[in-house]
């Protein structure tokens, strides 16, 4: 995918020496190590979005429509050149390609995560947002297949605070700010064995639905 983890560490040192921004280094990690595209995103302050639209429906939580994505496999040099054109942009990750996302309330998500780790359930990256949501990265197709999965598991009629994000959706990548509320953080950061091939949603969904229903 362009370079190794060791190479990233070396480049971080070089980045500091050459004055390159930390944002470009983070972008290069996502593209080069994990094989994810990164879209420059808007920022928000005092409820106003940097996109300039006073009626913006998602202040500080959407890609900038004029800025191209940095593609998977992009090097540090490529990321630096791209990010220099959008100073201060947040990092947005497109769902529906390498991964979909199961999004639940933070408290329920944290509790479910602890239970799944104890059970040895395969897990991919897991993030927590400043808006109080936990986001589980799962294999693509979860958004389209969620209604059928819930039906087969008997949760289709339950009032669950659980949704899936797929094609067309973007999530804010740590450590970027989302909506002016603060940074998104990893509860489980990406790892080589799960970033490019996260688990199928069905492996997590039973526990998530059970916890969400009880919460």
C-alpha positions in Angstrom: 0.0 0.0 0.0 2.8 2.4 -0.6 4.9 2.1 2.5 5.3 0.3 5.8 4.5 1.2 9.4 8.2 1.6 10.0 8.4 3.8 7.0 5.6 6.0 8.4 7.6 6.5 11.6 10.7 7.5 9.6 8.6 9.9 7.5 7.1 11.4 10.7 10.6 12.4 11.8 11.3 13.7 8.3 8.0 15.5 8.3 8.9 17.4 11.4 12.3 18.3 10.0 10.8 19.6 6.8 7.9 21.4 8.5 5.2 19.3 6.8 1.9 19.4 8.5 0.6 16.7 10.9 -2.6 16.6 8.9 -0.8 15.4 5.8 1.0 12.7 7.7 -2.3 11.5 9.2 -3.9 11.5 5.7 -0.9 9.5 4.4 -1.4 6.9 7.2 -5.0 6.4 6.2 -4.2 6.1 2.4 -0.9 4.4 2.6 -1.2 2.1 5.6 -4.9 1.3 5.6 -5.8 1.7 1.9 -8.6 4.2 2.5 -9.5 7.2 0.5 -9.6 10.5 2.4 -11.8 13.5 1.5 -11.1 17.0 2.7 -14.0 18.0 4.9 -15.5 21.2 6.2 -14.9 22.6 9.7 -17.4 24.3 12.0 -17.1 27.1 14.6 -19.9 28.6 16.6 -22.4 26.6 14.5 -21.2 28.1 11.2 -19.8 25.8 8.5 -16.6 26.6 6.7 -18.3 25.7 3.4 -19.9 29.2 3.5 -23.5 28.0 3.2 -25.5 29.6 6.0 -28.2 26.9 5.6 -25.7 24.0 5.7 -27.5 20.9 6.9 -24.4 19.3 8.4 -22.0 22.1 9.6 -18.5 20.8 9.9 -19.5 17.2 9.0 -19.4 16.9 5.3 -16.8 16.7 2.5 -15.8 19.9 0.6 -17.4 19.6 -2.8 -14.6 21.5 -4.5 -11.7 19.4 -3.1 -10.8 16.0 -4.6 -10.2 12.9 -2.5 -6.8 11.7 -1.7 -6.9 8.2 -3.2 -5.9 4.9 -1.5 -2.2 4.3 -1.7 -1.3 7.9 -1.8 2.2 8.7 -0.5 3.2 11.3 2.0 4.3 13.6 -0.8 0.9 13.3 -2.5 -1.0 13.8 0.7 1.1 16.9 1.5 0.5 18.4 -1.9 -3.3 17.7 -1.6 -3.7 19.0 1.9 -1.7 22.2 1.2 -4.6 23.2 -1.0 -7.1 22.8 1.8 -5.4 24.1 5.0 -7.4 23.3 8.1 -9.7 20.8 6.4 -11.0 17.8 8.4 -10.4 14.2 7.3 -13.5 12.4 6.0 -13.6 8.7 5.1 -16.1 7.4 2.5 -18.2 4.5 3.6 -19.4 1.8 1.2 -16.1 1.0 -0.3 -13.6 -0.7 2.0 -16.0 -0.6 4.9 -19.6 0.3 6.0 -20.2 1.6 9.5 -22.7 0.4 12.3 -23.5 3.6 14.3 -25.0 3.3 17.8 -25.2 5.5 20.9 -21.9 5.8 22.7 -22.9 4.2 26.0 -24.4 1.2 24.3 -21.5 0.9 21.9 -18.9 0.9 24.6 -20.8 -1.7 26.6 -21.2 -3.9 23.5 -17.5 -3.5 22.6 -16.5 -4.7 26.0 -18.8 -7.7 25.7 -17.6 -8.6 22.2 -14.0 -8.3 23.2 -14.6 -10.8 26.1 -16.4 -13.1 23.7 -13.6 -13.0 21.2 -15.9 -11.6 18.4 -13.8 -10.4 15.4 -13.7 -6.7 15.4 -12.5 -4.0 13.1 -11.8 -0.3 13.9 -14.2 1.4 16.3 -14.4 5.1 16.7 -16.3 7.4 19.1 -17.6 10.8 18.1 -18.1 14.0 20.2 -21.8 13.8 19.4 -22.0 10.6 21.5 -22.0 7.9 18.9 -19.9 4.8 18.6 -19.0 3.7 15.1 -18.1 0.0 14.3 -16.3 -0.5 10.9 -17.7 -3.6 9.2 -17.5 -5.1 5.7 -19.2 -3.3 2.8 -22.8 -4.2 2.2 -24.0 -3.8 5.8 -26.1 -0.7 5.0 -28.0 -2.5 2.2 -28.3 -5.7 4.2 -29.2 -4.3 7.6 -33.0 -4.6 7.4 -32.8 -8.3 6.3 -30.2 -9.1 8.9 -32.3 -7.6 11.7 -35.4 -9.5 10.3 -33.5 -12.8 10.4 -32.3 -12.2 13.9 -35.8 -11.2 15.1 -34.9 -7.6 15.8 -36.8 -6.0 12.9 -39.7 -4.8 15.1 -37.5 -3.5 18.0 -37.0 0.2 18.6 -33.2 0.2 18.2 -30.9 3.3 18.1 -28.8 1.6 15.4 -28.2 2.5 11.8 -25.7 1.5 9.1 -23.8 4.0 7.0 -22.9 2.9 3.5 -22.4 4.3 0.0 -22.7 8.0 -0.1 -22.0 8.5 3.6 -18.8 9.9 5.1 -17.5 9.5 8.7 -15.0 11.9 10.3 -11.6 10.3 10.8 -9.7 10.7 14.1 -8.4 13.0 15.2 -10.4 15.5 13.2 -13.0 17.7 14.8 -16.6 17.0 13.9 -19.2 19.7 13.8 -17.2 22.0 16.1 -17.9 19.6 19.0 -14.4 18.2 19.4 -12.3 15.4 18.0 -13.3 12.0 16.9 -11.2 9.3 18.7 -10.4 5.7 18.2 -11.6 3.1 20.7 -10.0 0.4 18.5 -7.6 1.9 16.0 -7.1 0.3 12.5 -4.8 -2.7 12.3 -3.3 -4.4 9.3 -5.5 -7.5 9.6 -8.8 -5.6 9.8 -8.5 -2.2 8.1 -8.8 -3.6 4.6 -11.0 -6.5 5.5 -13.3 -5.6 8.5 -15.7 -8.3 9.9 -19.1 -9.0 8.5 -21.8 -7.1 10.2 -23.7 -10.2 11.2 -20.9 -11.2 13.6 -21.5 -8.0 15.6 -25.1 -7.3 15.1 -26.6 -9.7 17.6 -24.7 -8.2 20.5 -25.2 -4.6 19.3 -28.9 -5.1 18.9 -29.3 -6.8 22.3 -27.4 -4.0 24.1 -29.2 -1.2 22.1 -32.5 -2.8 23.0 -31.7 -2.9 26.7 -30.1 0.5 26.9 
